[in-house]
Amino acid sequence: MKTIFVIPGWQEKTSSRNYGWLIKFLKHKGFRVFGVPIKWKYRVVSDYVIDFKKFYREHRTGNDYFLGFSYGAVIAFMTAGEFKPKQLYLCSLSPDFREDRTAMKSWVRKLIGKRRFEDTRTRSARTIAQTLTMPTTIFYGAVEGRRFPQLKIRCEETAALAKRAKLIIVEDAPHKIDHPKYIEAIKKGVMIRCAILLLGIAPLPWYF
């Protein structure tokens, strides 16, 4: 049975209302769904990754998929090279890497705190992207891309460097996984990728 690990955004839980549609949709499509619990408070991304690795090792099946939103996408992205899921879905990948440090505005540094800012030194988005070999779909909203230009850069650069990545820019969508346009895009993206993998259809170049 296909199993998907859903990693929520910072300070969120998959049991929250904004993820309800996603869990329901994935189950309807035949996935066994694990909402990944992350302890967010007073911790850094490296700690979140440790949380996920422990959870995944306890529940992995060998037919696994990863989907993360925002900081959840960072966690999925950082661990995909090691665990090699069948497919990887990165929704609004946060710019929280070594390459993003100089672009972080003062209010962002204040929001995330000194420890989390210093933790960004420990990971390179470009290096990680180049290790990805599984089919990867990267989403970001056009509205959030204008508001957070470094998020747009991070998503687009990751799509360009990963070997089998498709970039989907969601028109009119802000940084909200339950925005109607974002919901529509994720549903289409997940269904197309899964159909290609399941049926063994020769993919068009822009898919893989």
N, C-alpha and C positions, 0 to 999 in steps of 0.2 A: 504493500500500500504506500502511495506517495505520502510523505510527511513533510510539512513545512514549518519552519521555525520563524515566528514573527517577533521582531525586536522593535519595541516602540521607541518613540522619541524621548528626549531628555525630560525626566520627571513624570513620564507618563506610564500607564499600564495598559496592556492589551484588553483588560476588562473594562476600560473606560468606554464611554458612549461613542467616541469618535472612531473606535476600532470595531464596533459591533458589526457594521456592514461588511467589513473585510473578513472577519472570522466566519460570518455566515456564508459569504460568497465562496470562500476557499473550501469550506466543508461541502457546499453544494457541488463543487467541482471535483469532489472525490479525495480531497486532502485530509489527512489527519493533521490537526493543527495544534502546535504547541506555542502558547504565548510565553515569551521568555521573561522571567522576572529579573529585574535589575535593581540593585540598591543604589540609587542615584546620589543621595545626600552626602556631602562632605567627602566626595571621592572623585577620582580622575578617570579618564577614558581607559587607561591601562588597567585600572581596577574593574571597569565594566567588562572588558575583554576577558579577564580571568573568570568573572561570574558566568559569562556565556559559555566559555570553554568547559567549565565544570558541568553546567546544565546540559550542554550538548552531548558530552561524553556519557552522561547518564541516560540519555533518551535517543541517541542516534539509531538509525535503522539500516543505513546503507542505500536508501532511496530517498534522500533528503534534499530539501530546497530551503534557501534562506531568503527572507524578505525583511528589510529594515527601513525605518523612516527616520530621517534627520540624524541624530546621534545613534539611533539604532542601525541606520545604514552604515555609519562609520564602523560599528562593531562587526556587522556582517562582512563588510569590505575587508577589514583587518584579519578576519579569521578564515575567509574563503580559500585562500591559498593553501592553508594547512589542511582544512577539512574537505575541500573539494566537493561542494554540493552539486547536485545535478544541474541546477540553475540558480542564478543569483539575481535578486531584484533589489535595486538601490533606489529608494525614493527620497529625493531632496538630500543628497549626500552632503553633510555639513563640512565646511572648510575648516578642519581642525587638525591640520598637519603642518609639518615643518615648512612646507612651501607657502603656507597661508599666514605665517606669523607677521610678516611685514605689512600685510593688508588689514590686519585686525585693528579696528578703531579703538580708541581709548575706552569707550563705553562698553565695547565687547569684552575687552580685557578685564574691566571692572566687574562685569556680569559673571564671567567664568571664574575669576579669581587667579591669584598668582600661581598656585599649584597646578591648576589645569592648563594655564598658559604655558608653563614650563614643561608640562608633560607632552606638549605638541612637538618638542624637540626629538622625541623618541621614535617618530614614525614619518616616513616619506610616502606621500600619496602616489607619486610617480613610480617609485620602486614597487609598491604593492600592486598598482594597476598592471604593470608589466608581467606580473606573475600569474595573472588570472587567465585561465584557459577554458573555463566553463562558459556556456551561454549566459550573458549578463545583460540585463535590461536596466537602463538608468533613466529615471524620470526627474524632471523638475518643472515647476510652474513658471510660466512666463512672467507673472506678476512678482513672484518671489525672486526671480532672476534679476529683475530691474531693481528691486529693493535691496537685495543682497548679491551684488555683482560677483563677489568671490565664490559664493555657492555656485553660481552659473559657471564660472571658470573651472571650479573643481569637478563638477559633473561632466562638462564638455571635455576637459583634459583626460579624465578617467576613461570616458568612452573612446577617445582617440587612441589611448595607449593599451587598453585591454584588447586581447586578441579576438574575442567573439562578442563584442558589445554592440548594443543598439541604444541610441539615445532618443528619448521621447520628450519633447517639450510640450507641456500641457498649457494650451492657450487659456488665458483668463484665470489661471489658478494661483492662489497665494500659497503660503507655507501651511497648508491644512490638508491632511490626508483624507478628510471627510468632505472636502469641497466637491460639489457635483461633477465638475470637469475632471478632477483628479480621480474620483471614483470610476468614471467612465474610462479613463486612460488606463488605469491599473487593470480593470476587468478585461479590456481588449488585449493589453500586453501579456497578461498571464495566460489567457486562452490561446493566443497565437503561438506563443513559445511552447506551451505544453502540447499543442496539436502537432507542431513540427517534430518535437521529440518523440511523441507517442507513435505517430504514423510513419516516421522515418522519411518524411518528405525532404527532398533536396532543397535546402534553404536558399533563398535569394541572398545575394551578397550583403544587402543592407540589413538583413536579419542577423547574420553571424559575421 
